[in-house]
Structures are given as C-alpha cells and as structure tokens.
C-alpha cells in the first residue's frame, strides 16, 4: 500500500494532462512516456550485472 500515494499523484497528473491536450496529443505523449520508461529500464538493467538477460527489472542493485 505504500505505492498508493504515487498512483494518486499519477492519476492527478493524467487528469490535468487530459484537460490540456487533445486526443492526438495525449496519444503521442503516452507513447513517448512508454518509450522513456523502457529506456530507463534498459539503463538500470545495464547498471546491474546480475540483471543481465532479464526483461523487467524490479529490484535494486
């Protein structure tokens, strides 16, 4: 339950962005944020040698 605060903030941000962008802009932003998340995950995986070969890394080094 300690991650619920993060979900609340993310939900609030999503609602604010929905008020600022049209549907096309939201789709582009969503795609870009997914790409950013995958790039960060890749960087983190390369920083941890014991995570080599894993697709989704949820642990810290």
C-alpha positions in Angstrom: 0.0 0.0 0.0 3.0 2.3 0.3 2.9 2.9 -3.5 -0.7 4.2 -3.4 0.5 7.8 -3.0 2.4 7.5 -6.3 -0.7 6.2 -8.0 -2.8 9.1 -6.7 -0.2 11.6 -8.0 0.0 9.9 -11.4 -3.8 9.8 -11.6 -4.0 13.6 -10.8 -1.3 14.3 -13.4 -3.1 12.3 -16.0 -6.4 14.2 -15.4 -4.6 17.5 -15.7 -2.9 16.5 -18.9 -6.2 15.3 -20.3 -7.5 18.9 -19.8 -4.5 20.4 -21.6 -4.1 18.1 -24.6 -6.4 16.9 -27.4 -6.7 13.2 -28.0 -3.9 13.1 -30.6 -1.5 15.0 -28.3 -2.3 12.6 -25.4 -1.6 9.6 -27.7 1.8 11.0 -28.7 2.6 11.9 -25.1 1.6 8.4 -23.9 3.7 6.7 -26.5 6.7 9.0 -25.6 6.4 8.2 -21.9 6.2 4.5 -22.5 9.4 4.8 -24.6 11.1 6.8 -21.8 10.1 4.2 -19.2 11.6 1.4 -21.4 14.8 3.4 -21.9 15.2 4.0 -18.2 14.6 0.3 -17.5 17.3 -0.6 -20.1 19.8 1.8 -18.4 19.0 0.3 -15.0 19.4 -3.2 -16.3 22.8 -2.4 -17.7 23.9 -0.9 -14.4 23.2 -4.1 -12.6 25.3 -7.0 -13.9 23.3 -9.6 -12.1 20.1 -8.5 -14.0 21.7 -9.3 -17.4 19.2 -11.0 -19.6 16.1 -10.1 -17.6 13.4 -8.1 -19.4 11.6 -6.5 -16.5 13.8 -5.5 -13.6 12.0 -4.6 -10.3 14.9 -4.8 -7.8 17.7 -2.5 -7.0 21.4 -3.4 -7.4 
